[in-house]
Amino acid sequence: MGLVKTVGLVLHPGRDCAPAMQTLLSWARDRSVRVLALDSERGRVPGPTEPTAPEDLAERADLLVSLGGDGTMLRAMRLSCGRKTPVLGVNVGRLGFLAEVDPPELGEALCAIDEHRFTVETRSGVQASFHGQQTIAFNDVDLVRIPGHGSAAVLELTVESHPFIRYAADAVIVATPTGSTAYNFSAGGPIVSPRAEGLLVTPVAPHSSFNRALFLSASEKLSLTVLPTSGELAVEADGIVVGQVRPGDRVDVVTVPEAAQVIRLGRTTFYQRAQRKLQVTGSAEAY
């Protein structure tokens, strides 16, 4: 008996997902599988679907299928957060680091999942609390200088209630291991295995003498206090602005373990994807 009875779709907002959707709808029709689509995206699906509110999608589906790039995959992971619904990433974008298959491989991948021939990779999230609100991200939470509102993001990092270090930088990134290959990587931070648990703190273009990244245990609580010499800062979660903080404000950050599940079919390892997508080759002097 097949594992999948209901599939939930998450679509890239702009790219043409029609060929991949046709493959999925054909597969679902042949196996009497229901297809759910978000209310706002249902009109783009070229076939019968059941409309679903975002908060209900992962609850009703056995599998979420993300059709897009890494941003779409992150959105699907946020929709599944706290549930056991696994997410299959289909690369209809450019980089697609988190995706597992390309559109021509989708039908075969769906059969493998339905027949229990896959593994699940759990991914931790990062939760930020400020101004009485909470937000969760799977790549990173960033405190970013707003142009025209001060020359730098000046922050004090407190770990387990003990002040540790101060950064003055264009931004400070608090990334999950998943997010180590995103903004953190472009800022010169290290690549971290997704099997690791913890928080990676990396300054962007630091103005201070201490310019190193930190890696904290998943159990350690982190606070970032905006110091009086800082400008007003934007708070971003997975690249989306979710608020602003000013001098005197504090952002509390914690790891959310096993917040999402990503499907892997055993075709490539994390390090092979890193080599291919990030063009990691090493120093020329080593060859």
N, C-alpha and C positions, 0 to 999 in steps of 0.2 A: 504494500500500500504506500502511495506516495506521501512524502513529508509535507508538501506544499499544497494547501487548499485555497489560500488567499494571498495575493501579491499586492503590495502597495507601491505606487509609482511616485517618484520625486524627480521633477524635470528641471533641466537648466532653463533659466528664464528667457534666453535668446537664441540658443543654437537649435539647429534642425535635428530633432530626436526621432523623426517619423520612421526611418528605416528600422531603428532598434525597437520602437514601439510596435511596429508591424510584426517583427519576429516574436516579441513577447506575447502579443495578443493571439497570434496563430498558435503558439505553444500552449497558452492558457485554454484556448478553445478546444484543442485536441485532448486536453486532460481534464476538462470541466473545472478549471481553476478560476475563481473569481478575481477580478482586477479592480482595485480601488484607486481612485485619483482624488487629489485635493480639489476642493471646490473651485479654487482659483485657476486650476490647471486642466480641469476636465475637458474644456472646449478644445484643447490642443491634441487630445488623444483620438486617433482615427479608428475608433471602435467602441463597443459597449463597455462602460465602466460604472462603478457605483461611487457617487460623490461622498466625500468624507472630510470632516473638519481636521485641521492639523493635529489637534490634541488627541484625536481618536485613531489616526492612521496606524501607528505602531501597535496600538491595542488590538485592532481588528485584523491585522495582517500577520501571516506566518513568516513573511519575507518582505523586506523593503528593497526595491531596485532603484538605484540612483543613476539617472541618465544625464551625464554632464561631465564637468571637471571636478577638481578638488573642492571648490566652493559648494557645489551641489551635494557632493558626498558629505561634507561637514554639516550641511543643513539636514540631510537625512539622518546623520548620527545624532544631531540635537533633537530631532523628532522622536528618535528611538530611545533617548536617554532615560535610564532607570528601568527599562524593560529588557526582555531577553530576545527581542526581535532582531535577527541578524540583518546586516546591510550588505548587498552586493553592489559594488561600484562598476559601472560600465563607462568607459572613457569616451565621451563625446566632446571632450574639451581638448586642450592643448597639452598641458603637463600631465595631468591624470596620475599623480604619484600614488594616491590612495586607491585608485581603481584597480580591479582585479582582471578585467577582460576588456577587449575591444568589441564593438558591435557585431562583427562577423562570428565571434565566439559565444554570443549570448545564448543561443539555443542549446548548444552543448553544455554550457555552464548551468542553465536552468535544469536540464536533465540530471546532471551530476548532483545538484542540490536536492532535487526531488528524490533521488535514490540514495541519499545520505553519504555521498562521496565528496566530503568537504571537511575542512576544519574551521574553527572559529578563533579569531584573534581578538582578545578583549582589549579595549582601549580606554585609558583613563581620561577624565576631563579635568578642567581647572575651573573652579567656581570663585568668582569675585563678588564681594559684598561691599556696598558703599551707599550712602544716603538712604539707607533702609531698603535698598533693592538688591536682588541677587541676579547674577547672570552666569551662564555656563558656556564654556568654549572647549573645543577639542584640539585646536592648534595652539592658540595663545590668547592671553589677555594682555593688552599693551596700554601703557600710559604715555601719551604722545604730545609733544609740544605743539601748540596751535600757533601758526604764523601770526605775528602781530600781538601775541599775548605773552611776551617774555622771551628771553633768549635761550632758555633751557628748561628741561624737566629736572628739577632738583628734588631728590627723594631720599628718605632714610629708610633702610630696610631693617625690619625687626624680625628676628627669628626666635620662635618660642618665647616671646615676650622680652627678649633681650636685644637692644639696638646693636646692629652689627656693622653696617657700612653705609656710606652715603654716595650716591651717584649724581653727577650733573651730566646730562646727555640730551640728545634730541628726543630719545624715547627710551623706555625700559620695557623689555619684553619678559613676560612670565609664560613660559611655554611648557606644554606636555612633551613627553618623548615623541608623540606623533607630530607635534609642531616643530620639532627640532630641524626638520628639513624644509621648513617654510620661512617665515620672516627671520627667525633666529639664524638660519643658515646664511641668508643674504647679509645679515649683520656680522658675520664672522664667527658665530657660535658653533659649537660642536654638533655632530650627528650623534643621536642617542638611539639605541635600539628600542623599538616599540614594546619590547618585553620588560624594559625597565619601568620602575614606578618612582615618580618624583616630579619635582618642578625645576625647570631650567630658567635661570634669571640672567638675561643678557642686556647690557647697555648698547644703545645705538649711537654711534659717533660720540663717544664719551668725551666730556670736556675736563674730566677729573683725572688725577694720576692713577687711580685704581680703575682699570678698564677690563677686568677679567669677568668671565661668566661664573655663575655659581650653580651647583646642582644640589638641591635639597631632597631629603627623604620625603616620601609620600605622607608620612605621619607628622611632619613638622609644619607648624602654622607660620605663615608669612604675612607680614603687614607692610604696606608701603605708605609712608606719611609724606604729604606734600609740604616741603619746607618753605619758610617765608620768602626766600629768594627765588622761588620757582614762579614761572608763569602759570596761567590757567592751562589745564591739560585735558585732552580728550581721552576717554576710556573706550578702548576698542575690544570687542570679543570676536575672534575669527575675522578680523578686518572690518567689522561693522561697528560704527560708533553707537555706543549704548548710554553715554552720559558724559559729564564733565566734572572735574574736581578742581579745587582751588587750594591755595596755601592754607594749611591747618586741617585739611580733609585727610582721611585715612581710608585705604582700600585693603580689606582683609582677603587673603587668598588661601584656598585649600585645594588639595587633590581630591577628586571624586573617583575612587577606584572602580574599575570595571563598569564604566558608565555606558559603554556601547560595545557592540560586537560586530566585527568585520569578517566577512566570509573570505577564506583563502582556499584555493583549489590546488595548491602545491606546485604551481607552474614556475614560479619564481620566488626567490627569497627577498627579504627586505634589502639586503646588501646588493643584490643584482638590480633591483629597482632603483636603488640609490645611484649605482654606477651609470645606469642607462639614462634616468631622468635628470640627474644633476651633473652628468658628464664628469664623474669623479674618476680621475686617472692617476693622480699622484704626480710627484716631481719628475721632470724629464731626466734629471740626473740619475734617477734610479733605474733607468733603462739602458 
